[in-house]
Amino acid sequence: MKVPFMDLSGSFNEIYDEIIESIKTNVQNTNFIGGSEVNNFEIEYASYCNVKHAISCGNGTDALILALKALDIKDNDIVITVPNTFIATTEAITAVGAKIRFVEIDKNSFTMDPQSLENYLENSNDVGKIKAIIPVHLYGQMANMEEISRIAKKYNLRIIEDSAQAHGAKYKGKGPGHYGDIATYSFYPGKNLGAFGDGGAVVTNSDQLANRINMLSNHGRIKKYEHLIEGYNSRLDTIQASILRIKLTHLDSWTNLKKLKVKRYRELLSGIENIKLPIETKSFDHVYHLFVVQVENRDRVLEALKNVGISAGIHYPLPLHLQPAYKRLGYKKGDFPITENIATKALSLPLWPEITEEQINYVCQNLIRIVKEIN
Ligand SMILES: *Cc1c(COP(=O)(O)O)cnc(C)c1O
């Protein structure tokens, strides 16, 4: 049996005709940039996120850059985030000229540890230069936003929530964009809501920020030939918007399916020695972009799984503070032990809404056997 890490074709089959029809209509009418598909998607996505405004853009990395720009984060400002994330989070900080600082993650949730954030701020000589925090809602679970926003208020910092992996996730009933000034999304095909190419969005409850992000994403303009500021070209294609509008109506049912599959994984893997399951907590509504377990000798387990046709993933094998690209930041091994520990143990198991009972059984049987043999 072969089990891929993710199979995007399942969700596509269900809506194939509807999507092809919509692409055809947009092509026939030469609707390629902007227009009602984009406007309607923004309205529908804002409503889905329960925020006032959604502004679509080219991808999730641009969404972060637009958010930082809208908050006027620039040269010599400092932005705090976590080392256990995809590099896009920190690339965006550098792209606006600001400096990256890391704080440690929580050992149970893998998201920003508020205590570590507060300790850093209490002991930093840079307090005046620190302008914003980017918590990352990793694997589909939001960070502890109550604590993070309390600390942000205390130090007068802005919050951008990197929600690229957390479409529909909630913390105490509130989604991304509620606690933070801005939340950003990616619609990369493999994300919980994925386009047929790149796409992204920025959401906010602030009219003023929404207006600025709107302008920034489209050459600094509101009217066609009047550029109030210099901006960028970062737009969501009309065809992608039309695909996302259709997919959005299925997102909750796909997420629920993923949750059921995770429940099955948990049943089969609970109580197994040397396989640590992610902890579920009541306050968090986890949407399981990824189902990440922890195992010893992870790389050997991954290889052995591959040998029996199972593709698992690693998110992320080398933390950002140890990446060659960030040598200049001066961090070293041992600076973030929790992050470094998880980087050696994290194993993302195959998961998508239509993964079958047979496939889950096959993954679990093999994983249990391999972990026993190796450890
Ligand atoms: C995917 C991802 C991004 C970047 O999104 P793109 O659309 O690929 O640019 C940013 N942050 C995190 C945490 C991600 O997983």
The ligand as a MOL file (V3000), in Angstrom:
LIG
                    3D

  0  0  0     0  0            999 V3000
M  V30 BEGIN CTAB
M  V30 COUNTS 15 15 0 0 0
M  V30 BEGIN ATOM
M  V30 1 C 2.7870 28.5430 4.3460 0
M  V30 2 C 3.2310 29.4510 5.4050 0
M  V30 3 C 3.5480 30.8060 5.1480 0
M  V30 4 C 3.7270 31.3770 3.7550 0
M  V30 5 O 2.6970 31.2260 2.9040 0
M  V30 6 P 2.9450 31.2690 1.2990 0
M  V30 7 O 1.5720 31.4110 0.7630 0
M  V30 8 O 3.6000 29.9960 0.9300 0
M  V30 9 O 3.7930 32.4600 1.0200 0
M  V30 10 C 3.8080 31.6420 6.2180 0
M  V30 11 N 3.8120 31.1870 7.4700 0
M  V30 12 C 3.5550 29.8870 7.7740 0
M  V30 13 C 3.5520 29.4620 9.1980 0
M  V30 14 C 3.2610 28.9770 6.7490 0
M  V30 15 O 3.0160 27.7100 7.0570 0
M  V30 END ATOM
M  V30 BEGIN BOND
M  V30 1 1 1 2
M  V30 2 1 2 3
M  V30 3 2 2 14
M  V30 4 1 3 4
M  V30 5 2 3 10
M  V30 6 1 4 5
M  V30 7 1 5 6
M  V30 8 2 6 7
M  V30 9 1 6 8
M  V30 10 1 6 9
M  V30 11 1 10 11
M  V30 12 2 11 12
M  V30 13 1 12 13
M  V30 14 1 12 14
M  V30 15 1 14 15
M  V30 END BOND
M  V30 END CTAB
M  END
